[in-house]
């Protein structure tokens, strides 16, 4: 199938997947109000740190490893089993550490409502650990993976709609929908695994295999942890050093940008990373690389221009007048999808395909340092706008250094 068609298919399904939360966000913001909306998604972002870190870089190292094994073989099945067990173990450890950290950050024992939110989000994280996205990608089943995720989003939407219909919507509704949706995705993906010939009789993984998968994923894991310091953790910084309204403004604008980035930029990455791993010969790899750069560049420019030019109108229509000041931070974030998309192509995807992923520590450490400096200098005084500027600066630095590294190693 033509690459452009496959990208369009994945983008269409991922678009439907993210349209659900995009439609829900303004409703939730209106029902909860600015302050409760910001507080709820502060907890959601904290657990998103665990979800991202617990992946242990398996989206990259796992896809690369599985691309070397033929789908349906015993080697493929045992590799998937070891990857799943490794992620579950890391998720459990991450949740224990996060609960301790949240207890300390709150300064006291969580209230009953906060405790239930934390339990529901923990269930969501554990269910996510059973979703083998790398197996779908390596098998060339990215559209199927997106469809399964869409089903989970529809479960979330059904929970929210049901609560609103009966006048029972509250702070717990969204986390409950997330947990049930992720459980649905986990069950559906496990059924898909059981239908794979290589899974039968190979669903258990020896410790030696798990250690090997951990060794392969460790460089990506470290890079992921560092990158969380200038991406997902930004909302935690805003909550710590700024005011509750600024937390709401930053949450509103960042959720919109992340969703658009996932719909379009993520579709290109999930398709072309596997194509690059499967390509043989310099000309073939170069063609895939150029296709990725062009697709991501065009999409990033379109998204950035639209968000920058229409920020005020978008925020007022989407969230309402109470969130109008969020348009200022949205203008700064408008160009983040372009930077993220291009840095993924030349950075984590490009260097991983060349087996040079350890060099990613250099640009990621630079981006983290710039983000810390920018947050110290700007967030406490400029709130959401300062955090957005620090985030954009970090992503741009990551892009520049990653591009230089890719050029060096691809030529050699």
Buried (B, 14 or more C-beta within 10 A) or exposed (E): EEBEEBBBBBBBBBBBBBBBBBEBBBEBBBBBEBEBBBBBBBBBBBBBBBBBBBBBBBBBBBBBBBBEBEBBBBBBBBBBBBBBBBBBBBBBEBBEEBBEEBEEEEEEEBEEEBEBBBBBBBBBBBBBBBBBBBBBBBBBBBBBBBBBBBBBBBBBBBBBBEBBEEEEBEBBBBBBBBBBBBBBBBBBBBEBBEEBEBBEEBBEBEEEBBEBBBEBBBBBBBBBBBBBBBBBBBBBBBBEBBBBBBBBBBBBBBBBBBBBBBBBBBBBBBBBBBBBBEBEEEEEBEBBBEBBBEBBBBBBEEBBEEBBEBBBEBBBEBBBEBBEBBBBBBBBBBBBBBBBBBBBBBBBBBBBBBEBBEBBEBBBBBBBBBBBEBBEEBBBEBBBBBBBBBBBBBBBBBBBBBBEBBEEEBEE
